[in-house]
Amino acid sequence: MEQPTQQSEDERFMRQALGEARKALEAEEVPIGAVVVSGGRVVGRGHNLVETLGDPTAHAEMQALTAAASTLGGKYLPDCTLYVTVEPCIMCAGAIAWAQVGRVVWGADDAKKGYRRYAVSVFHPKTGVTRGVLAAECEELMTSFFAFLRR
């Protein structure tokens, strides 16, 4: 049996993050979703709940990191990969750094609110980064949401 490639694994888990983003969209939230993966299985998932909870910190990444830490029984996630549909903001990047996530994979870049606008080296030094996985699908979800709001 053929082993999956890193690219195919990244796309597989990004599709799950996109599923979370669609849940946010259904709840009239900014459609961002995230999953945390360890050992080939999802150990945490989340989507934006900012409007639902009235909490500016209820971003998809924060929800997924909290769930993963609870599932794994610890605050450090060095053996985990976080998949998120949009580049993390500086708040989420800080949380990712504190959790020492081993790898971060995102779909769409965020030139306005993405962490790289403020602090390129915010993650833990050992954290790997992959960007642009299923970028077109991730961007389309965001673009269509904001176009709908502006109507």
Stockholm file with secondary structure:
# STOCKHOLM 1.0

chainA/1-151         MEQPTQQSEDERFMRQALGEARKALEAEEVPIGAVVVSGGRVVGRGHNLVETLGDPTAHAEMQALTAAASTLGGKYLPDCTLYVTVEPCIMCAGAIAWAQVGRVVWGADDAKKGYRRYAVSVFHPKTGVTRGVLAAECEELMTSFFAFLRR
#=GR chainA/1-151 SS CCCCCHHHHHHHHHHHHHHHHHHHHHTTSCCCEEEEEETTEEEEEEECCHHHHTCTTCCHHHHHHHHHHHHHTSSCCTTEEEEEEECCBHHHHHHHHHHTCSEEEEEECCTTTBGGGTCTTCSCTTCEEEECTTHHHHHHHHHHHHHHHHC
#=GC SS_cons         CCCCCHHHHHHHHHHHHHHHHHHHHHTTSCCCEEEEEETTEEEEEEECCHHHHTCTTCCHHHHHHHHHHHHHTSSCCTTEEEEEEECCBHHHHHHHHHHTCSEEEEEECCTTTBGGGTCTTCSCTTCEEEECTTHHHHHHHHHHHHHHHHC
//
